Amino acid sequence: MKRNVPPAPLPQVSGIDPVRLRLPPDPEGTWPDLGTYLTARYAGTRGAESMARLLRDGRVLGVGGRVLRPEDPYEAGGFLWFHRDMPAEPVVPFPIPVVHRDAHLLVVDKPHFLATTPRGSHVTQTALARLREELDLPALSPAHRLDRMTAGLVMFSIRPEDRGAYQSLFEQRKVFKEYEALAPHDPSVALPRTVRSHIEKIRGVMAAVELPDVEPNAESRVELIAVRGDVGRYRLTPHTGRTHQLRVHMNALGLPILGDPVYPVVAAAADPADYRRPLQLLARKLEFTDPVTGTVHQLESGLSLRAWDDRAGWESDPEAA
């Protein structure tokens, strides 16, 4: 718990913590009451109507669970909590198998189409929210992330006091990560090779871009390990962790990963409940020394990439993820 922050008076809902808001200083006396401040804060946003409704319905709470009203005096430095109204989300109909669990660490196989953490329109249908609820682990926190389209191993810290230690493993590049991908086979592309480039990802823009003549910030090792028809099976070893790095580097080689809706061309928005043609990219291995217990972990995903053995089924079957 952060210093001087009172405990939340609201429990998690569907694995999601309540929003906590601290009221800022008001030396000019601009806000005579709470309702005036919140109206100004959310004016012109999609949350304005929702906040008015939450206040009206008594769903905004102060310290100790006191129901806050619009006419309550504005108290600079005070805390309030509430749960946003969450729209219905399409259920991602795939389980999240547990690969490793002890008192400190949880490692799971995240399926395709499931975001790691809440963001944008994906809130309750995320690995974090579902695991908190399904495993009764309310303090669960991610040590790193996989993008929504990628499947495979994701690590979570079970106890808040261990969170920094596990996150620092990735920040300090002390975790060996190996991925598997299916992509076109092109015998003219010399492999293995190490790809280096400068990748930039702008928030709100779907595709990341490579910037020429800029110091590289992304490095990936690409190896061809098998060929079946016109499809290659590749071992990908990232030495850095830029957003979409492996997808960008494979596309730059002229080997876009099967099922990629962004590279080389951003596809039209798909039905969010359409789970056909999952991206054929899998976080296959994680190897590291546990910073809390000292255990040497060599973990491998139990998932597979269906297009390797069943290309037709992968293209048409919504259960293919």
N, C-alpha and C positions, 0 to 999 in steps of 0.2 A: 504494500500500500504506500502511495506517495505521502510524504510528510505533510501534515496539516490538511489532508483531504479527508473529510468525513466518509464513513461507509455509505455506499449507495442504499437508499431505502426501498429500491425496487429490485426484484430478482431478474435474472436473465429470462428472456422469452424466446423460445426456439433456438437457444444457444447464443442469443445476441444480448450484449450488455446494454443497459439503458444509456441514453445520451446524458453526459454530464456537462453542465454549463456553469462557468463562474462569471458572475456579474462584474463588469469592468468598473473602474473609478468613474465618478460623475461630478467633477469639481464645479461644473457650471450649473448643476441642478437641472439638467435637461430632462430627466425622466422622473416625474413626480410619483409614478407608481410602476409596478412590474409590467402591467399590460402595455403602457406607453413604450417602455423599452423593447419588449418582445415584438411589438408591432413594427417599430422602427428597424429592429435587427433583421426581420424576415420580410420586410416590405419588398415587393417586386420579385419575390422568389416563389418557387412552387410550394415552399413550406409555410407560406403566410396563412393560407386557409387552414392547413392542418394544425398549426400552432394555436390559432384562435379556437379551434374545436377542442384541442387538448386542454386549454385553460378553462373553457366553458364546462367541460365534462369532469373537471377535477382530477386530471391525469398528469398534472405537473406537480412534483413533490419537492419539498425542501428538506433540510436536515431533520432527521428523526421521523420522516414520513409525513410531515405536516403538508396538507393540501394547500397549494398556493392559488390565489385568486388574482384576477387582473387589477383589482383595486388595492392589493397589498402594497405597502410602501416599498420603494426601490431601496435595496440594501447592497451597496457596492461591496464587492468581495464575497458576497454570499454565493451559495451553491444551489443549483436546482437540477432535477433529473426528470427525464421522461422517456417513454418509448415512442418512436415515430410509428405512424401507421404504415404498415408494410403491405404493399400490394401482393396479390397472389403470384407465385412463381411456378413455372412448369417444374414438376418434380423430375430430377435427374434419376432415372430408374435403375441405377447400378450401385452395388454395395461398395463399401470401403474396407477391404480386408486389412486386418492388422498383421504386420510383418514382424514387429518387435514391440514389446511393452515391458517396462520395469517401473520402479517407483519414480523415476525421473524423466524417462524418455519414452516417446511413442513414435513409431515409424509405421506408416500405412502405405498401401497401394492406392493412390488416388486414380479414379477412373477418368477417362476422357469426358469432356463437357462439364466437369465440375470445377468451379473456381476454388482456389485454395482458401482465400479469405474474402469477407464481404467487401464488395465494391460495386458501385453503379447499380444495375438492376439485379445483380446476384447478391443476395443477402443471406436468407435462410438456407438456400440451396448452395451451400459452400461446404468444403471439407471441414473447416473449423467449426462452423455452427452445428453441423450434423454430428461430428464426433463429440463435441461438448455434451450434446443431449443424449446420443446413443450410448456413450460410455460413462456418462455421469462424471465428466471432468470439466467443471465450470471454469477452472483457471487455465485451461489448455491454451497454448500460444504457439504460433508457427516459428520455427527457427529459420526457415527460408520459404520460397514459394516456387510453384510450377504454374505456368499459365494455364488457363482453362482448357485449352485444346490438347495439352500434353498429359499423358498418363504416367503413372509410376511412383517411385518412392518419394515421400515427403516426410520431413522430420518435425515433430512438435515437442515442446517442453511442457511437462505436466505441472511443475511447481513454479510459481512466479520467481522464486529466489534462484532458480537455475536458468532462467530464460536468457540472460546476458551471456552466460558461458556457452550455450549452444549456438546462439546467434553469432558469437564471435568466431566460431569455427569456420563459418562461411565467409565472414568479413576478412579473416586472415588467411583464407584459402587453404585450410587445413583438412578439407574433406575432398577425397578423390571421388569424382562423379563420372559415371559412364552411361551413355545413352545408346539406344538402338533406334535406327530409322530405316524405313523402306522408301526408296526413291528410284527414278529411272536409272538404268545402267547405261553408261556411255563409255565404251572402251577407250575413247580418245582422251578421257580425263585421267591424268596420271595420279595414281594413288598408291600408297598413303601420302598425305601431305598435311602440312600445318597451314591453316588459313589465318591471316591477321588483317584486321581492318579497323577503322574507326566507325562505330555504330552510334547513331543518335536516335532516341525514341522520344517523340514529343507527346505529352499527355493529351488525349483526345484525338490523336491521329492514329489510325489503325496500324499502318506499316512503319517499321523502323527503316532508316536509310543509312547507307554507307557514305561517308564523306571522304573523297579522295584528297591526297596531299595533306592529310592530317595525321598526327601521331596515333598509331593503333591503340585502341583500348579494349579490343576483343581478340581472343585467340582460341582456335579450335583445332583439334587433331581429327582428321577424317580418314577412315580406313574402310576398304571394301572387304567384307568377310564371306560373302556368298552371292551367287547370281542364280536367278530362276527366271528364264525367259527374258523379258525386257526389264525386269525389276532387280535392283541390287539391294542387298542387306548391308547396312553400314554400321560400324562402331564409331561413335562420336564422343570425343573427350574434350570438354570445355575446360580451358585453363583460366577463364574469366567468366563472369556471370551477367553479361548485358541482356536486356530484355530482347527476346526472340533471336538471340545470338545464333543458335544452331540452325534455325530456319533461314535466317539471312545468309549465313555462310554457305549452306547447301544450295540455296537459290543462286548465289553468286557463282558457284561452280557449274551452273546449268543443270543442277540435280535437285529441283524442288521436291520436298517431301510429299509423298502421296497424301491427298486429302487436305492440303494446306489451303485455307480459304483466303489467305492474304498474299502469299508469295507464290508465283511472280505477279499475280493480279488480284486485287481486292475484289472478292466476289460480292454479289448483291446480298443484302441481309437475308439470312435464312430464317425459317421458322424456328424459334428457340426450342421447340419440342421435337425438332427433327434431329435424330441421333444417328443418321446414316453417314457413312464415309468419315469416320473419325480420323483425325490426323495420325499418321503412322509414325509417331515419335513416342518413345518410351524411356523414362528415367530408369535404367536397368540396375545400376549398382551405386551404393554409397559405402565408402570405407573411411573410417576415422577412429581416433582414440577418444573415448568418452571423457570430456573434461571434468566430469563430476565423479565418476566411478573408476576411471582409469581403464575400463574394459576396451579392448580392441574389437571394433565392430566391422564385419564384412557382410553387408546385407544385399540381397538380390531380390528384385521384383518377381512375383509369381504370375504377372500378367504377360500376355503375348500380343503380337501385332497380327491381326487376323488376315490382312491382305496377303501375307506370305503364303499361307496354305489355302486360303479361300477368297480369292480376289472377287469373285462374283458375289459371294455372301457379304463381304465387306462393303461393296458398293450399294447393296440394296436392303440389307437387313438392319433395322433399327437396334437390334440387340448386339450389333457387331462391336460396340465399344468394349 
